[in-house]
Amino acid sequence: MKRKLLLIICLFMFFPLTLFATGSVNVDKSSVTIEKGKTATFTVSAKNSAGKITFSSSNSSVASIDKSSEWLDNNSVKVTIKANEAGSTKINIDINAATYDEEVIKKTQTITVTVTPPKSSNNNLSSLKVNDTLILGFSSSKTSYDLGSTNDTSININASSEDSKSTISGTGKKNLLYGKNTFKINVKAENGSTKTYTLNITRIDNRSNDNYLSSLKVSGVDLKFNKTTEKYDFIVEHSLESVTISATVSDSKAKVSGTGTKKLVDYTNSFNVTVEAENGSKRVYKIEIKRKNSAGTLGVLSANNSIKSLKIKNYDISFNSNNNNYYVEVKNDVNTLNLDIVLSDSKAKYEIKNNSNFDKPINVVTISVTSESGSTKDYKINVLKKDLLQNSNTSEENKEEVKNEQTPNEKKDINIFMIISIIEFIIIIIVVLFKRKNKNTTL
């Protein structure tokens, strides 16, 4: 008896799952909705059981399956349903199996399949209106429109779609900014595809662009104002502790800032007077005041009045900062030079003179560079008009003028050339005489 009891206990220890586990066969879905042309899946699982599973469709023209039967043994199978036509049908799953403890499983389960028509891809507009007027030349296939110019401050955009299942965004009242305005109307189809219609419209800007001053005054200094001159420099005594800046705009619709009483410190004081026109454009007038210290000096100021780089568009002058004189030969229809100037010292400033109306055979353009300390250096560009120089009416005096305008470097080069030529001539004479002497000796 004890031996039998021990055997039973051992069986329970080593085979508990096999003896008592529950077997089953299950389907994971009872219904499914599929868009025509697409697919869906369902899964049949056998747990601690085995048997044959048979699949069929009540109407395969609506929905069909990719398997007719499958043998399961404690595993699962995935079945694909293909939606063929809009409508509904049932997928039948016939189960003929048994659990591992020999319990019979015989049943039929169904999945209800609903096939819907494919979602619309129509994302076209049937009409597009601005202020209740159909846009000229509208077509559902044309997606960009230029509406021209207007003085209106706003417009109202309306649109209708070809498909009621699509959605439209971007319509309604739109405020217009000055200048070009761009509005986008988006159409989203039922299936999610989108199309964008673009409208461009320009609001005419009649606002004034006058951002000039009509007057600018600084107390304690003599400011000679010119509305096109935007930078002013002054040196004042230490006794001047503050200045008052006053300005009047050229246009009453413009606004000015930066005026008022300004306290001065020793050496550099920089102030900006900004004029903003009605249309928002700005012009800045810069005022720099150098105030002497209590000893009456300005400290150490740069005396650098050199040009670092000088370029003339369409002409090569081989610039050297130590050379103050240059020549360019231009055609008769050229009346100004396009100059690109970079100063060696950012604190220096320059002024270009006579760079217009080249009506003489020789025209001199002057670039005056003034250092921070006030010292000045002039760079000259001699503009030669070839046609006028070759004219029979051109006097020798003009040609002599060109000659006299030679730079020290040019004169130096000529002198060196002449000296070399003389030395070469002397060497030739010595060689000839030596050869003659040798010939006479031989004879």
C-alpha positions as a Markdown table, in Angstrom:
| # | Residue | x | y | z |
|---|---|---|---|---|
| 1 | Met | 0.0 | 0.0 | 0.0 |
| 2 | Lys | 2.8 | 2.4 | 0.9 |
| 3 | Arg | 4.5 | 1.6 | -2.5 |
| 4 | Lys | 1.3 | 2.5 | -4.4 |
| 5 | Leu | 0.9 | 5.8 | -2.4 |
| 6 | Leu | 4.6 | 6.7 | -3.2 |
| 7 | Leu | 4.0 | 6.0 | -6.9 |
| 8 | Ile | 1.0 | 8.3 | -7.0 |
| 9 | Ile | 2.9 | 11.1 | -5.3 |
| 10 | Cys | 5.8 | 10.8 | -7.8 |
| 11 | Leu | 3.3 | 11.0 | -10.7 |
| 12 | Phe | 1.9 | 14.2 | -9.3 |
| 13 | Met | 5.4 | 15.7 | -8.9 |
| 14 | Phe | 6.6 | 15.0 | -12.4 |
| 15 | Phe | 3.4 | 15.2 | -14.6 |
| 16 | Pro | 1.2 | 17.8 | -12.9 |
| 17 | Leu | 0.6 | 20.0 | -16.0 |
| 18 | Thr | -0.2 | 17.0 | -18.3 |
| 19 | Leu | -2.7 | 15.6 | -15.9 |
| 20 | Phe | -4.6 | 18.8 | -14.9 |
| 21 | Ala | -3.9 | 21.6 | -17.6 |
| 22 | Thr | -7.1 | 22.7 | -19.4 |
| 23 | Gly | -7.1 | 22.5 | -23.2 |
| 24 | Ser | -8.8 | 24.9 | -25.6 |
| 25 | Val | -9.0 | 26.3 | -29.2 |
| 26 | Asn | -9.8 | 30.0 | -29.5 |
| 27 | Val | -10.3 | 32.7 | -32.3 |
| 28 | Asp | -9.0 | 36.2 | -31.5 |
| 29 | Lys | -11.7 | 38.2 | -33.4 |
| 30 | Ser | -15.5 | 38.1 | -33.8 |
| 31 | Ser | -15.8 | 40.9 | -36.3 |
| 32 | Val | -13.6 | 43.1 | -38.6 |
| 33 | Thr | -14.1 | 46.0 | -40.9 |
| 34 | Ile | -11.8 | 46.3 | -43.9 |
| 35 | Glu | -11.5 | 48.9 | -46.7 |
| 36 | Lys | -11.9 | 47.4 | -50.2 |
| 37 | Gly | -8.6 | 46.3 | -51.6 |
| 38 | Lys | -6.9 | 46.0 | -48.2 |
| 39 | Thr | -6.4 | 43.0 | -45.8 |
| 40 | Ala | -6.8 | 42.0 | -42.2 |
| 41 | Thr | -5.8 | 39.0 | -40.2 |
| 42 | Phe | -7.2 | 36.8 | -37.4 |
| 43 | Thr | -5.5 | 34.1 | -35.3 |
| 44 | Val | -6.6 | 30.7 | -34.1 |
| 45 | Ser | -4.7 | 29.3 | -31.1 |
| 46 | Ala | -4.7 | 25.7 | -29.7 |
| 47 | Lys | -3.7 | 25.4 | -26.1 |
| 48 | Asn | -2.9 | 21.9 | -24.7 |
| 49 | Ser | -5.0 | 20.5 | -27.6 |
| 50 | Ala | -4.6 | 19.3 | -31.1 |
| 51 | Gly | -6.9 | 19.0 | -34.1 |
| 52 | Lys | -7.9 | 20.1 | -37.6 |
| 53 | Ile | -9.2 | 23.7 | -38.2 |
| 54 | Thr | -11.2 | 24.4 | -41.4 |
| 55 | Phe | -11.8 | 27.9 | -42.8 |
| 56 | Ser | -14.4 | 29.1 | -45.3 |
| 57 | Ser | -16.0 | 32.3 | -46.5 |
| 58 | Ser | -19.8 | 32.6 | -46.9 |
| 59 | Asn | -19.2 | 35.0 | -49.8 |
| 60 | Ser | -15.7 | 35.0 | -51.2 |
| 61 | Ser | -16.6 | 37.7 | -53.7 |
| 62 | Val | -16.8 | 40.1 | -50.8 |
| 63 | Ala | -14.0 | 38.7 | -48.7 |
| 64 | Ser | -11.7 | 35.7 | -49.2 |
| 65 | Ile | -9.1 | 33.9 | -47.0 |
| 66 | Asp | -5.7 | 32.5 | -47.8 |
| 67 | Lys | -6.1 | 29.2 | -46.0 |
| 68 | Ser | -8.7 | 26.4 | -46.2 |
| 69 | Ser | -7.5 | 24.3 | -43.3 |
| 70 | Glu | -4.7 | 23.9 | -40.8 |
| 71 | Trp | -3.6 | 21.2 | -38.2 |
| 72 | Leu | -2.8 | 22.7 | -34.8 |
| 73 | Asp | -1.0 | 21.0 | -32.0 |
| 74 | Asn | -0.5 | 23.3 | -29.1 |
| 75 | Asn | 0.3 | 26.2 | -31.5 |
| 76 | Ser | -1.4 | 28.9 | -33.5 |
| 77 | Val | -2.1 | 30.0 | -37.1 |
| 78 | Lys | -2.6 | 33.4 | -38.6 |
| 79 | Val | -5.1 | 33.7 | -41.4 |
| 80 | Thr | -5.4 | 36.7 | -43.9 |
| 81 | Ile | -8.7 | 38.1 | -45.1 |
| 82 | Lys | -8.7 | 40.0 | -48.3 |
| 83 | Ala | -11.5 | 42.6 | -48.9 |
| 84 | Asn | -12.7 | 42.2 | -52.5 |
| 85 | Glu | -16.0 | 44.1 | -52.8 |
| 86 | Ala | -18.0 | 46.4 | -50.6 |
| 87 | Gly | -20.5 | 44.4 | -48.5 |
| 88 | Ser | -20.6 | 42.0 | -45.6 |
| 89 | Thr | -20.0 | 38.3 | -45.2 |
| 90 | Lys | -18.9 | 35.7 | -42.5 |
| 91 | Ile | -15.8 | 33.7 | -42.1 |
| 92 | Asn | -16.5 | 30.3 | -40.7 |
| 93 | Ile | -14.0 | 28.5 | -38.5 |
| 94 | Asp | -14.8 | 24.8 | -38.0 |
| 95 | Ile | -12.9 | 23.3 | -35.1 |
| 96 | Asn | -12.5 | 19.5 | -34.7 |
| 97 | Ala | -10.0 | 18.8 | -32.0 |
| 98 | Ala | -9.3 | 17.3 | -28.6 |
| 99 | Thr | -7.5 | 18.3 | -25.5 |
| 100 | Tyr | -4.5 | 16.4 | -24.2 |
| 101 | Asp | -6.6 | 14.9 | -21.6 |
| 102 | Glu | -8.8 | 13.6 | -24.4 |
| 103 | Glu | -11.7 | 16.1 | -24.1 |
| 104 | Val | -13.3 | 16.6 | -27.5 |
| 105 | Ile | -13.6 | 20.1 | -28.9 |
| 106 | Lys | -16.0 | 20.3 | -31.8 |
| 107 | Lys | -17.5 | 23.7 | -32.6 |
| 108 | Thr | -17.9 | 26.4 | -35.2 |
| 109 | Gln | -16.9 | 30.1 | -34.7 |
| 110 | Thr | -17.7 | 32.9 | -37.1 |
| 111 | Ile | -16.1 | 36.3 | -37.8 |
| 112 | Thr | -18.4 | 39.0 | -39.3 |
| 113 | Val | -16.5 | 40.8 | -42.1 |
| 114 | Thr | -17.7 | 44.3 | -43.3 |
| 115 | Val | -16.0 | 45.6 | -46.4 |
| 116 | Thr | -16.2 | 49.4 | -47.0 |
| 117 | Pro | -15.7 | 51.3 | -50.2 |
| 118 | Pro | -12.1 | 52.7 | -50.6 |
| 119 | Lys | -11.7 | 56.2 | -49.1 |
| 120 | Ser | -11.8 | 59.0 | -51.6 |
| 121 | Ser | -8.5 | 60.6 | -52.7 |
| 122 | Asn | -10.3 | 63.6 | -54.2 |
| 123 | Asn | -8.6 | 66.7 | -52.7 |
| 124 | Asn | -9.8 | 69.2 | -55.4 |
| 125 | Leu | -11.6 | 72.5 | -54.9 |
| 126 | Ser | -14.7 | 73.1 | -56.9 |
| 127 | Ser | -14.5 | 76.9 | -56.4 |
| 128 | Leu | -12.2 | 79.5 | -54.8 |
| 129 | Lys | -13.4 | 83.0 | -54.1 |
| 130 | Val | -12.0 | 86.2 | -52.7 |
| 131 | Asn | -14.6 | 88.7 | -51.4 |
| 132 | Asp | -17.4 | 86.4 | -52.8 |
| 133 | Thr | -15.9 | 86.7 | -56.3 |
| 134 | Leu | -14.6 | 83.6 | -58.1 |
| 135 | Ile | -10.9 | 84.0 | -58.8 |
| 136 | Leu | -10.4 | 84.7 | -62.5 |
| 137 | Gly | -9.1 | 81.6 | -64.3 |
| 138 | Phe | -9.8 | 79.2 | -61.5 |
| 139 | Ser | -9.3 | 75.5 | -62.2 |
| 140 | Ser | -9.2 | 72.7 | -59.7 |
| 141 | Ser | -5.9 | 71.6 | -61.2 |
| 142 | Lys | -4.3 | 75.0 | -61.0 |
| 143 | Thr | -2.9 | 75.6 | -57.5 |
| 144 | Ser | -1.3 | 79.1 | -57.6 |
| 145 | Tyr | -2.9 | 82.4 | -58.3 |
| 146 | Asp | -1.6 | 86.0 | -58.3 |
| 147 | Leu | -4.4 | 88.4 | -57.4 |
| 148 | Gly | -2.4 | 91.6 | -58.2 |
| 149 | Ser | -2.5 | 94.7 | -56.0 |
| 150 | Thr | -5.1 | 96.3 | -53.7 |
| 151 | Asn | -5.5 | 99.1 | -51.3 |
| 152 | Asp | -7.7 | 96.9 | -49.1 |
| 153 | Thr | -6.6 | 96.2 | -45.5 |
| 154 | Ser | -8.2 | 92.7 | -45.5 |
| 155 | Ile | -9.8 | 90.1 | -47.8 |
| 156 | Asn | -12.2 | 87.2 | -47.2 |
| 157 | Ile | -11.4 | 83.8 | -48.8 |
| 158 | Asn | -14.1 | 81.2 | -49.5 |
| 159 | Ala | -13.7 | 77.7 | -51.0 |
| 160 | Ser | -15.8 | 74.7 | -51.8 |
| 161 | Ser | -14.5 | 71.1 | -52.4 |
| 162 | Glu | -15.5 | 68.6 | -55.1 |
| 163 | Asp | -15.9 | 65.9 | -52.5 |
| 164 | Ser | -18.0 | 66.5 | -49.4 |
| 165 | Lys | -15.8 | 64.0 | -47.5 |
| 166 | Ser | -12.7 | 66.2 | -47.8 |
| 167 | Thr | -11.9 | 69.0 | -45.4 |
| 168 | Ile | -10.7 | 72.6 | -46.1 |
| 169 | Ser | -8.5 | 74.9 | -44.0 |
| 170 | Gly | -7.0 | 78.3 | -44.6 |
| 171 | Thr | -10.2 | 80.2 | -45.5 |
| 172 | Gly | -11.8 | 83.1 | -43.8 |
| 173 | Lys | -10.9 | 86.8 | -43.2 |
| 174 | Lys | -7.2 | 87.6 | -43.8 |
| 175 | Asn | -5.6 | 90.9 | -42.8 |
| 176 | Leu | -3.2 | 92.3 | -45.4 |
| 177 | Leu | 0.2 | 93.6 | -44.5 |
| 178 | Tyr | 1.9 | 96.2 | -46.7 |
| 179 | Gly | 3.7 | 94.5 | -49.6 |
| 180 | Lys | 3.3 | 90.9 | -50.7 |
| 181 | Asn | 0.9 | 88.6 | -48.8 |
| 182 | Thr | 0.7 | 84.8 | -49.4 |
| 183 | Phe | -2.2 | 82.7 | -48.2 |
| 184 | Lys | -2.4 | 78.9 | -48.5 |
| 185 | Ile | -5.7 | 76.9 | -48.7 |
| 186 | Asn | -5.3 | 73.2 | -47.8 |
| 187 | Val | -7.6 | 70.5 | -48.9 |
| 188 | Lys | -7.4 | 67.1 | -47.2 |
| 189 | Ala | -9.1 | 64.2 | -48.9 |
| 190 | Glu | -10.9 | 61.4 | -47.0 |
| 191 | Asn | -7.8 | 59.1 | -47.4 |
| 192 | Gly | -5.5 | 61.8 | -46.0 |
| 193 | Ser | -3.9 | 63.1 | -49.2 |
| 194 | Thr | -3.6 | 66.9 | -49.3 |
| 195 | Lys | -3.4 | 69.6 | -52.0 |
| 196 | Thr | -2.5 | 73.2 | -51.3 |
| 197 | Tyr | -3.8 | 76.2 | -53.3 |
| 198 | Thr | -1.7 | 79.4 | -53.0 |
| 199 | Leu | -2.9 | 83.0 | -53.3 |
| 200 | Asn | -0.6 | 85.9 | -53.6 |
| 201 | Ile | -1.8 | 89.5 | -53.2 |
| 202 | Thr | 0.1 | 92.7 | -52.8 |
| 203 | Arg | -1.2 | 95.5 | -50.6 |
| 204 | Ile | -0.1 | 98.9 | -52.1 |
| 205 | Asp | 2.1 | 100.8 | -49.7 |
| 206 | Asn | 1.3 | 104.5 | -50.0 |
| 207 | Arg | 3.1 | 105.4 | -46.8 |
| 208 | Ser | 5.9 | 107.8 | -46.9 |
| 209 | Asn | 9.5 | 106.5 | -47.0 |
| 210 | Asp | 11.0 | 109.9 | -46.1 |
| 211 | Asn | 13.4 | 109.2 | -43.2 |
| 212 | Tyr | 15.5 | 112.4 | -43.5 |
| 213 | Leu | 16.0 | 115.1 | -41.0 |
| 214 | Ser | 15.4 | 118.7 | -42.0 |
| 215 | Ser | 17.6 | 120.0 | -39.2 |
| 216 | Leu | 20.1 | 118.7 | -36.7 |
| 217 | Lys | 21.6 | 120.8 | -33.9 |
| 218 | Val | 24.1 | 120.0 | -31.1 |
| 219 | Ser | 24.6 | 122.7 | -28.5 |
| 220 | Gly | 28.2 | 123.9 | -28.0 |
| 221 | Val | 29.4 | 122.9 | -31.5 |
| 222 | Asp | 29.1 | 124.3 | -34.9 |
| 223 | Leu | 27.3 | 121.6 | -36.9 |
| 224 | Lys | 26.9 | 122.3 | -40.6 |
| 225 | Phe | 23.9 | 120.0 | -41.4 |
| 226 | Asn | 23.2 | 118.3 | -44.7 |
| 227 | Lys | 20.4 | 115.8 | -44.7 |
| 228 | Thr | 22.4 | 113.3 | -46.8 |
| 229 | Thr | 25.4 | 113.5 | -44.4 |
| 230 | Glu | 25.0 | 110.8 | -41.8 |
| 231 | Lys | 28.2 | 111.2 | -39.7 |
| 232 | Tyr | 29.5 | 114.2 | -37.8 |
| 233 | Asp | 32.7 | 114.5 | -35.8 |
| 234 | Phe | 33.6 | 117.2 | -33.2 |
| 235 | Ile | 36.4 | 118.0 | -30.8 |
| 236 | Val | 35.4 | 120.0 | -27.7 |
| 237 | Glu | 37.1 | 121.4 | -24.6 |
| 238 | His | 36.9 | 119.7 | -21.2 |
| 239 | Ser | 34.8 | 122.5 | -19.9 |
| 240 | Leu | 31.8 | 121.3 | -22.1 |
| 241 | Glu | 30.2 | 118.8 | -19.8 |
| 242 | Ser | 27.0 | 118.0 | -21.8 |
| 243 | Val | 25.3 | 118.8 | -25.1 |
| 244 | Thr | 21.7 | 119.0 | -26.2 |
| 245 | Ile | 20.8 | 117.3 | -29.4 |
| 246 | Ser | 17.7 | 118.6 | -31.2 |
| 247 | Ala | 16.3 | 117.4 | -34.6 |
| 248 | Thr | 13.4 | 118.0 | -36.9 |
| 249 | Val | 12.1 | 115.4 | -39.3 |
| 250 | Ser | 11.6 | 116.2 | -42.9 |
| 251 | Asp | 8.2 | 114.5 | -42.9 |
| 252 | Ser | 5.7 | 115.0 | -40.1 |
| 253 | Lys | 4.7 | 111.4 | -40.3 |
| 254 | Ala | 8.2 | 110.2 | -39.4 |
| 255 | Lys | 9.5 | 109.6 | -35.9 |
| 256 | Val | 12.9 | 110.6 | -34.4 |
| 257 | Ser | 14.7 | 109.2 | -31.4 |
| 258 | Gly | 18.1 | 109.8 | -29.8 |
| 259 | Thr | 17.6 | 113.5 | -29.1 |
| 260 | Gly | 17.9 | 115.3 | -25.7 |
| 261 | Thr | 20.6 | 116.3 | -23.3 |
| 262 | Lys | 23.7 | 114.0 | -23.3 |
| 263 | Lys | 26.4 | 113.9 | -20.7 |
| 264 | Leu | 30.0 | 113.9 | -22.0 |
| 265 | Val | 32.9 | 111.9 | -20.8 |
| 266 | Asp | 36.5 | 112.4 | -21.6 |
| 267 | Tyr | 37.6 | 111.3 | -25.1 |
| 268 | Thr | 35.0 | 109.5 | -27.2 |
| 269 | Asn | 31.2 | 110.1 | -27.0 |
| 270 | Ser | 29.0 | 108.5 | -29.6 |
| 271 | Phe | 25.3 | 109.3 | -30.1 |
| 272 | Asn | 22.8 | 108.1 | -32.7 |
| 273 | Val | 19.8 | 110.0 | -33.9 |
| 274 | Thr | 17.4 | 107.6 | -35.6 |
| 275 | Val | 14.6 | 108.6 | -38.0 |
| 276 | Glu | 11.9 | 106.1 | -38.8 |
| 277 | Ala | 9.7 | 106.9 | -41.8 |
| 278 | Glu | 6.0 | 106.2 | -41.9 |
| 279 | Asn | 6.7 | 102.9 | -43.8 |
| 280 | Gly | 9.2 | 101.7 | -41.2 |
| 281 | Ser | 12.4 | 102.4 | -43.0 |
| 282 | Lys | 15.1 | 103.9 | -40.9 |
| 283 | Arg | 18.1 | 106.3 | -41.2 |
| 284 | Val | 20.7 | 106.8 | -38.5 |
| 285 | Tyr | 22.7 | 110.0 | -38.1 |
| 286 | Lys | 25.9 | 109.4 | -36.1 |
| 287 | Ile | 27.4 | 112.1 | -33.9 |
| 288 | Glu | 30.8 | 111.6 | -32.4 |
| 289 | Ile | 32.2 | 114.1 | -29.9 |
| 290 | Lys | 35.8 | 113.9 | -28.6 |
| 291 | Arg | 36.1 | 115.7 | -25.4 |
| 292 | Lys | 39.5 | 116.8 | -24.2 |
| 293 | Asn | 40.7 | 115.8 | -20.7 |
| 294 | Ser | 41.4 | 118.2 | -17.9 |
| 295 | Ala | 44.9 | 118.6 | -19.2 |
| 296 | Gly | 43.5 | 119.8 | -22.5 |
| 297 | Thr | 44.6 | 116.8 | -24.6 |
| 298 | Leu | 42.8 | 114.0 | -26.3 |
| 299 | Gly | 45.1 | 111.3 | -25.1 |
| 300 | Val | 46.8 | 109.2 | -27.7 |
| 301 | Leu | 45.0 | 109.4 | -31.0 |
| 302 | Ser | 45.8 | 107.4 | -34.1 |
| 303 | Ala | 47.6 | 109.3 | -36.9 |
| 304 | Asn | 47.0 | 106.4 | -39.4 |
| 305 | Asn | 45.5 | 107.9 | -42.6 |
| 306 | Ser | 46.5 | 105.2 | -45.0 |
| 307 | Ile | 44.3 | 103.1 | -47.3 |
| 308 | Lys | 44.7 | 99.4 | -46.7 |
| 309 | Ser | 43.0 | 98.2 | -49.9 |
| 310 | Leu | 41.9 | 100.1 | -53.0 |
| 311 | Lys | 40.1 | 98.4 | -55.9 |
| 312 | Ile | 38.6 | 99.9 | -59.0 |
| 313 | Lys | 36.0 | 97.7 | -60.7 |
| 314 | Asn | 37.1 | 96.6 | -64.2 |
| 315 | Tyr | 40.6 | 98.1 | -63.7 |
| 316 | Asp | 43.8 | 96.7 | -62.2 |
| 317 | Ile | 46.0 | 99.4 | -60.5 |
| 318 | Ser | 48.3 | 97.2 | -58.4 |
| 319 | Phe | 47.6 | 99.2 | -55.3 |
| 320 | Asn | 50.4 | 99.9 | -52.8 |
| 321 | Ser | 49.6 | 102.0 | -49.7 |
| 322 | Asn | 52.8 | 103.9 | -50.0 |
| 323 | Asn | 52.0 | 105.0 | -53.6 |
| 324 | Asn | 49.6 | 108.0 | -53.7 |
| 325 | Asn | 49.3 | 108.3 | -57.5 |
| 326 | Tyr | 47.6 | 106.0 | -60.0 |
| 327 | Tyr | 46.6 | 106.0 | -63.6 |
| 328 | Val | 43.6 | 104.3 | -65.3 |
| 329 | Glu | 42.7 | 104.6 | -69.0 |
| 330 | Val | 39.0 | 104.6 | -69.7 |
| 331 | Lys | 36.7 | 104.7 | -72.6 |
| 332 | Asn | 35.0 | 107.9 | -73.6 |
| 333 | Asp | 31.6 | 106.9 | -72.2 |
| 334 | Val | 32.9 | 106.3 | -68.6 |
| 335 | Asn | 32.1 | 109.1 | -66.3 |
| 336 | Thr | 32.7 | 107.6 | -62.8 |
| 337 | Leu | 34.8 | 105.0 | -61.1 |
| 338 | Asn | 33.4 | 102.2 | -58.9 |
| 339 | Leu | 35.7 | 102.3 | -55.9 |
| 340 | Asp | 36.1 | 99.7 | -53.2 |
| 341 | Ile | 38.1 | 101.3 | -50.3 |
| 342 | Val | 39.2 | 99.8 | -47.1 |
| 343 | Leu | 41.1 | 102.0 | -44.6 |
| 344 | Ser | 44.0 | 100.7 | -42.5 |
| 345 | Asp | 42.4 | 102.3 | -39.3 |
| 346 | Ser | 38.7 | 102.0 | -38.6 |
| 347 | Lys | 38.8 | 105.3 | -36.7 |
| 348 | Ala | 39.9 | 107.2 | -39.9 |
| 349 | Lys | 37.5 | 108.4 | -42.5 |
| 350 | Tyr | 37.7 | 109.3 | -46.2 |
| 351 | Glu | 36.1 | 111.5 | -48.7 |
| 352 | Ile | 36.0 | 111.0 | -52.5 |
| 353 | Lys | 36.2 | 114.1 | -54.7 |
| 354 | Asn | 35.6 | 114.7 | -58.4 |
| 355 | Asn | 34.4 | 111.1 | -59.1 |
| 356 | Ser | 32.0 | 112.2 | -61.8 |
| 357 | Asn | 31.7 | 113.9 | -65.2 |
| 358 | Phe | 35.0 | 112.9 | -66.7 |
| 359 | Asp | 34.9 | 115.5 | -69.6 |
| 360 | Lys | 38.6 | 116.2 | -69.9 |
| 361 | Pro | 41.5 | 114.2 | -71.3 |
| 362 | Ile | 42.9 | 114.0 | -67.8 |
| 363 | Asn | 40.5 | 113.8 | -64.8 |
| 364 | Val | 41.8 | 113.5 | -61.3 |
| 365 | Val | 39.8 | 111.7 | -58.6 |
| 366 | Thr | 41.0 | 112.4 | -55.1 |
| 367 | Ile | 40.5 | 110.2 | -52.0 |
| 368 | Ser | 41.2 | 112.2 | -48.9 |
| 369 | Val | 41.8 | 110.1 | -45.8 |
| 370 | Thr | 41.7 | 111.8 | -42.4 |
| 371 | Ser | 43.1 | 110.1 | -39.3 |
| 372 | Glu | 41.6 | 110.1 | -35.9 |
| 373 | Ser | 44.1 | 112.8 | -34.9 |
| 374 | Gly | 43.1 | 114.9 | -37.9 |
| 375 | Ser | 46.0 | 114.4 | -40.2 |
| 376 | Thr | 45.1 | 114.1 | -43.9 |
| 377 | Lys | 46.6 | 112.1 | -46.8 |
| 378 | Asp | 45.4 | 112.3 | -50.4 |
| 379 | Tyr | 45.4 | 109.5 | -52.9 |
| 380 | Lys | 45.0 | 110.5 | -56.6 |
| 381 | Ile | 43.6 | 108.5 | -59.5 |
| 382 | Asn | 44.4 | 110.1 | -62.9 |
| 383 | Val | 41.6 | 109.1 | -65.2 |
| 384 | Leu | 42.8 | 109.3 | -68.8 |
| 385 | Lys | 40.4 | 109.3 | -71.7 |
| 386 | Lys | 42.2 | 107.8 | -74.6 |
| 387 | Asp | 39.9 | 109.2 | -77.3 |
| 388 | Leu | 40.3 | 112.7 | -76.0 |
| 389 | Leu | 44.1 | 112.3 | -75.6 |
| 390 | Gln | 44.5 | 111.2 | -79.2 |
| 391 | Asn | 42.3 | 114.0 | -80.5 |
| 392 | Ser | 44.3 | 116.5 | -82.6 |
| 393 | Asn | 43.0 | 119.3 | -80.4 |
| 394 | Thr | 44.8 | 117.9 | -77.4 |
| 395 | Ser | 47.8 | 120.2 | -76.7 |
| 396 | Glu | 51.3 | 119.3 | -75.7 |
| 397 | Glu | 50.5 | 121.0 | -72.5 |
| 398 | Asn | 48.1 | 118.2 | -71.5 |
| 399 | Lys | 50.6 | 115.6 | -72.4 |
| 400 | Glu | 53.2 | 117.4 | -70.3 |
| 401 | Glu | 50.7 | 117.4 | -67.5 |
| 402 | Val | 50.6 | 113.6 | -67.5 |
| 403 | Lys | 54.4 | 113.6 | -67.5 |
| 404 | Asn | 54.6 | 115.9 | -64.6 |
| 405 | Glu | 52.1 | 113.8 | -62.6 |
| 406 | Gln | 54.5 | 110.9 | -62.5 |
| 407 | Thr | 54.9 | 109.5 | -59.1 |
| 408 | Pro | 58.3 | 109.4 | -57.3 |
| 409 | Asn | 58.4 | 105.7 | -57.9 |
| 410 | Glu | 57.8 | 106.1 | -61.6 |
| 411 | Lys | 60.5 | 108.7 | -61.9 |
| 412 | Lys | 62.9 | 106.5 | -60.0 |
| 413 | Asp | 62.2 | 103.6 | -62.3 |
| 414 | Ile | 63.0 | 105.8 | -65.4 |
| 415 | Asn | 66.2 | 107.1 | -63.8 |
| 416 | Ile | 67.4 | 103.5 | -63.1 |
| 417 | Phe | 66.6 | 102.5 | -66.6 |
| 418 | Met | 68.6 | 105.3 | -68.0 |
| 419 | Ile | 71.6 | 104.5 | -65.8 |
| 420 | Ile | 71.6 | 100.9 | -66.8 |
| 421 | Ser | 71.4 | 101.8 | -70.5 |
| 422 | Ile | 74.4 | 104.1 | -70.2 |
| 423 | Ile | 76.4 | 101.4 | -68.4 |
| 424 | Glu | 75.5 | 98.9 | -71.1 |
| 425 | Phe | 76.7 | 101.3 | -73.8 |
| 426 | Ile | 80.0 | 101.9 | -72.1 |
| 427 | Ile | 80.6 | 98.1 | -71.7 |
| 428 | Ile | 79.9 | 97.6 | -75.4 |
| 429 | Ile | 82.5 | 100.3 | -76.3 |
| 430 | Ile | 85.1 | 98.8 | -74.0 |
| 431 | Val | 84.6 | 95.3 | -75.5 |
| 432 | Val | 84.9 | 96.7 | -79.1 |
| 433 | Leu | 88.1 | 98.6 | -78.3 |
| 434 | Phe | 89.6 | 95.5 | -76.6 |
| 435 | Lys | 88.9 | 93.3 | -79.6 |
| 436 | Arg | 90.6 | 95.8 | -81.9 |
| 437 | Lys | 93.6 | 96.0 | -79.7 |
| 438 | Asn | 94.0 | 92.2 | -79.7 |
| 439 | Lys | 93.6 | 92.2 | -83.5 |
| 440 | Asn | 96.4 | 94.8 | -84.0 |
| 441 | Thr | 98.7 | 92.9 | -81.6 |
| 442 | Thr | 98.2 | 89.7 | -83.5 |
| 443 | Leu | 99.0 | 91.4 | -86.8 |
